[in-house]
């Protein structure tokens, strides 16, 4: 592909983005991109580093840097297990060669080695469910891989650690905006950053860390809109494209949050604005995906592949309808327990995998995961689970009490609740046997749902959070050490 074609395609991206954004923003007067940039700078100043509070600035910088290096170190330690084990269902090969390959346009259809056909089977593995991931990551990954001297594994570990630490950074912004107290926000951010879901998918290269970033960014934007009593349409489009482009089903959470913002701000023509939002984001995403397909013809073109239907039929072997007990057990376990505090048992027996899916795992490495696993915990783990569930239940109870009696944060917690219910509905019928793989989609939401401002003023509650950080972090890091030493 010539540089001329590349710049022509990038030009089309800008043109279509301008046209669609301008059309959507016809409800707003005096629109200009200079206002957008000005609002962006003002938003950064107000929401991240208000009033040049150097304490806030320092903590805001230290937290993501700390977690970046933590995830990087863990990723390097786990890298020796990437190909010796099936790591929680992660498509590590796809990311390793899909994010860093410079051979996007080569035809590898005759090759049977994923290493020698880096991107063509991104199509088969993702089937269009990550429609813009190559545009988002491919250029940066390839450039970094070149600078690293052609070390794709190290490159994707670095990129993935950055995405995961960015998610932690955004969670800190969310909790700081919600609680307006930097110490309390730091406590909750540490819980999120040290959760097993975040530790694993910050260390094992996959799309889910970036998917988590898109989701958290969406809820940060919702919180800002409700606080400012203003609908920042241009930013909703950007976050919508991000959620849609990384994992297409997560766009549902953008729709939920945007709809709640429109309702909460009592904007007229609600249905029309929400429908316009969906159409604008879908149109821009489709155009970007088409451009990506033109530039990189071996990538997926949304759902235009017959194998997608067969694949999703296979991964819907266990559902709430045909195995309700198993599905409910896995939902409770993955939404509330193992995504925060890992048990000591993390090897999945092949016999427990649905029969029609066993061919995916036959003659392959042992499976790391939690499907049908017993909840065997160390002393640290038991104490962490008891403390976490106590904190979660008390937070939920207090939030419900405030919503019912005082109507506090009703729109925000409605959006969070709907986001969780959406994930429960999806994973009641899809991917039950590897539900932990998708835990980045809902772990932040579970923690946010249990966050209560009045409880955070209590000394005993803060002490409990600090104890949870120590117990959960110790337990999870010891489990990862066990995996490294396998």
N, C-alpha and C positions, 0 to 999 in steps of 0.2 A: 504494500500500500504506500503510495507516494505521500509526501508531506502536504501536497496540494489538496488531495482528497481528505486528509485529516482536518485541515483548517476549514475546508468547505463544510464538513460535517459539524465542526464546532460552531461555525457561523450559523448553521441551521438551528442548532440548539438554542443559541441566543435569540434568534428571530422568533422561534416558536414560543420560547419562554416569555418574551416580551408581549407577544400578541395575546397569549392565553391569560397571562397575569393581568394585563390591562383590561381584558374583557371581564375577568372576574371582579376586578376592583372598580367596576363602573358605579358601584354603590358608594364609593368614596370619592370625595372631591379633591382637586388639586394634587392628584397623584404624580409623583416623580421618583425616580430611583435615587436621586440625591437625598430625598426624605427617608427612603429606606435605609441608606447607609448611615445617615445621621441618627435615626432611631436605633440602629444596631449599636453604634458607639455609645449612645446614651443608655441603652439597655445594659450593655456591659458594665458601664460605670455604676448604674443604680443597683443591679442585681448581683454583681460579682465583687466589685470593690467600691462599695458605697463610702462617700466622704473620706476617701483616702485613709481608711482604717487599716493601718499597717499590720495589726494583729490579724485581721481578716485576710488581708492580702497574703501574709506569710502562710497561714494555715491553708488557704485556697491553693497555694502553690505546692506546699509540702505534701499534702494528702495524695494528689494524683501521681506525683513523682515517687513517693514511697511505694504506692501500689504498682506503678509501672515496673519498678525494679523487683518487687516481690513476684509479680507474675512472670517477669522475664527470667528470673532465677529458677522458679518452679518449672517454667516451660523448658528451659535448658536441661533441668534435671529429669523431667519426664520424657524428653525427646528420645531417649534410648528405648522407651516403651511404645513409641508411636506405631511401630510396625511389628512389635512382638505381641501386642494385645489389641483387641478391638476396644478402643478407648471411649466408652460410654456412647457408642454409636456415631462418633464424629467422623466425617469424611476427610481425614487428614491429608490423604494423597491429593484429593481434589483441590484443597486450599494450597497445599505446598506447590503444586505445579500450575494450578489455575491462577493464583495470585501473582506468580512471579515469572510465568513463561513469556518468552519473546517470540514464541512460535504460534501465535494465535491463528494465523491463516494457513498453516500447513495442514494437509489432509492426513490424519492418522487413523483413518477408518480401517485400514488393514492390520493395524497393530493390536496385539493382545496384552501389551504391557502398559499400564497406566503411566509409568515413568516416561515412556516413549510416545505418548499421545496425550500431552498434558491438558489440553482444553476441550477436545472434542467430546470427552466423556463427562465434562461438566454438564453438558446437555443431559446425558443419561442419568447422572446422579441427582441433579436438581430439577430437571424437567420444567424449567421456566419459573420455578417458585422463588428464585432470587434473580429477578429480571435485569437489574442494573448493577450487579455486584462487580462485574468486570470494569465498567466505567468508573465506579467508585474506588476500586482498589487496584485494578490491574496495572495502571500506569505507574502509580506510586510503588507498588510491589516490584515491578520489573526494574525500575530505576534503583531502588534500594538493593535489590538482588545483584545488580551490576556493580554497585558500589561495594557490596560485601564480597565481591570476587566470585560470584556464582554459587552462593550457599543458600539454596531456597528454603531449607528447613529453618535455619537461623533467621532468615528474612521474615518468614511468616510468623515465627515466634515473637519477633520484635513488633511487627504490625499488630498482631493479635493482643499483645500486652498493652500496646498503646490504646487500642479500642476499649479494652476492659478498664483501663485506668481512666479513660475519658468517661466511661459510664459511671465510675465512682465519683469523678469530679462533678458530673451533672446531678448525681444523687445528693451530693453535698449542697449544691445550689438549691435544689428542691427543698431539702430539709431546712436550710437556712432561711429561705423565703417563707416557709410554712411556720416555723417556730420563732423566727426573728431572734435567735440566740445561738451564737456560734459554737459554744461548748456542746450544747445539746445536739446541734446538727452534726458535730464531729463524732459524737457517740454513735448516732444512728448510721452515719456514713461508714464507720469502722465495722459495724455489724454487717452492713451490706457487703462491704469489700472483702470481709473474711468469711462470708457465707460459702458453703461448699460449691454451690452453683457458680458463683463468681470466681472462686479460686480455680476450679476445674477449667471453665471455659475462658478464663484469662490466661491459662497455661497451655491448653490444648487448642490448636488453631482450628477455628470453625467460624461460620458466619454469625453465630449467636451472640457473641460479644458486641458486634456492631449492631445487631438487631436490638439488643438491650439498650444501646445508646439511642437509637431512634425512638424507642418507646419512652425512655426517661425524658428525652428532650421534648416529646409531645406533652407530657404531664407538667413539665416545667413551664412550657408555653401556656398551658391552660391556667396554671396558678397565677402567672403574670397577668393574663387577660382578666381574670376574675378580680385580681387586686387592683388593676388600673382601670377597670370598667371600660375596657377598650378591646376591640377585636382586631388583632394584628394579622390581617388577611395574608399579607405577603409571606409572613413567617409560617403560617399554617400550610401554605402551599409547599414551602421548602421542607417542612417536617413531614408532610404527607408524601412527597416524592421520596424522601429518605426511608420512611417506613415501607412504602410500596416497593421501592427498589431493592431493599435488602431482603425482606421476606414478605411476600405479597399479602399473606393473610393478616399481617400486623397492621395493614392499612385500616382494618376494621377498628382498631383502637384509635387511630387518628380521626376517623369518622365519629366515633363515640365522643371523643374529647371536644372536637369542633362543634358538634351538635349541642353538647352540654354548655359550651361557651356561648353559643348563639342564644340558647334558651335562658341561661343565667343572666346575660346582658340585656334580655328583653328586646332583642332586635326585631324589627318588622320583617315580614316576608321570610320567615324562618325556613320554611320548606324550600323555597326557591334558592336561598343562599346556600343551604346545605347541599342541595342537588347540584348547584353550580360548582361548589367546592369539589364534590366527588368527580364530576365530569372534567373539570380543569386538571386536577391531579392525574386522573386516569389518562387523559389525552396527552399531557406532557410526558408521563411515564411511558406510554406506548410509543410516542415519537422518539424519545431517548433510547428505548429498547430497540426500535427499528434502526436507528443510527448505529447503535452498538452492533447490531447484527450485520449492518453493511460494512462497518470497519472490521469486525471480527466475525466472519461468516461461520465459524465453527462454534459460536456460542448459541445459547438457547434463545428462541424467539417466543417469549412468553409461553403459552400452553399449546403451541402448535406442534404437538408431537403425540402420536397415538399411544405411546408407551406410558404416558402420564396416567391415563385412566386405569390401566392394568396395575400400575404401581400402587396407586392409592387404594385400589380394591384389595390388594395384598396386605397393605399396611393397616387395613381396617378389619382384620380378622378377629380382633378382640374388641368388643364394644360394650357399652352400658346395656345394650339390648340382649346380647347373647351370653355375656359373662358379667352380670352386674356386680357380683361380690368382688371378683378380681379387679374390675375397673374402679369401683369405689375405693378399694384398698389402695390401689396405685395412685389414685387422685389424692387421697388424704395424705399418703406417704410423701409424694413428690411435691405437693403444694405447701405442706406445712412442716415437714420433718427433714428428709434427707437433703433437700435443697439448702437448708440452713446448717444442720448438724449431721455429718456423715456417720453411718454405722460402721462397725469394723468389718462387716461382710460386704464385699464389693465385687465378687466374682459371680457371674450368672451362668447357671447350668444350661447347656444346649437343649436339654430335654424340656426346659420350661418355655422355650421359644415356640410360638405357634407353628404347627406342622408345615403350613404352606410357606413359612418364612425361613425354615431351617436350612434351605439350600443356600441362603445368603451367608450362612455361618459355617457350613460344612467344610472341613479341611482348612479352616482359617484359625487365626490365633484365639486364645481364650478371651472371653467377653468380660470387660469391666462394666459394671452397671449395678442397678438396684432392683431389677425386675424380679418379683416374687422372692426377694431376699428377706431373710429374717433380720429384725432390728436388734442386732447384737451390739451393745455399746460398752465402751470402757467407762470407768468411773467419771472421767471428765465429760464423756458424751452424755451419760445419764443426767448429770447435774446441769449440763448445758440445755438439754431437751426440756427438763422440768422448768428451768428458769425462762427459756424462750417461750414455751407455751403459756406460762403464767403471765409474761409480759404481753403476749399477743392477745390473750383472752381479756385481760384488764383493759388494754387499749381499745379493743373492739367494743367492749361494754360501755366504756366512757364516751367513745365517739357516738354510739347509738343514743346514749342518754342526752348528749348535747344537741344532736340533730333533732331529736323528738321534742325536747323541752325548749331549746333556744334557737333552733334552726341555724346552727353554726356549721359552716363549711359543707352545707348540704350538697352543693353542686360538685365540688371537688370529690367528695367521698362517693357521690353517685357515679361519677365517671370511673373512679378507681374500682368500685364494686362491679360495674358493668364490664370493665376490662377483665377482671378476674373471672366473672361468669362466662364471658366469651371464651377465655382460655379453657375453662372447665368443659364447656360444650364441645369445643374442638377436640380436646384430648379424651373425651368420653367415647369418641368414635375413631380416632386416628392416632396411631403410634403409641398405643398404651404400653407396649412392651419396651419402649425406649423413651418414656415420658421425661426422664431426667434430662435428656438431650435438649428439650425445649424449655428448661426451667428458667433460662434468662428472660423469657417472655413474661414471666409472672412473679419472680422472686421479689423484685423491687416493689411491685404492686402490693404484695402481701405485707411487706414491712411498712409501706406507706399507709395502708389501711389501718394498721394498729398504732399509728403515730398520733398521740394526743398531747396537745399543748399544755393542758392543765396538769396532767400527770408528770410532764417533763420538768415541772417546777418543784417536784417533791424530791427531797434528798434520798430517800430510800429507793425511789424509782431509778434515779441516776446511778446509785450504787449497784442496783440490780443490772442495769445496762452495762456498766463497767465490768462487773463480774461475768456477764454473758460474753463480752468481748474476749476476755481472758480464756474462759472455759471453751467456748466455741472455736476460737482461733487456735488454741492448743490442740484440741481434738482433731480439727480438720487438717492442720499441718502435719500432725503425727500420722494421720491416714494417708496423706499424700506421700509422706516419707516411706510408709509401708509399700505403696505402689511403686515408688522409685526403686526400692530394694527387692522387688519381686524377681 
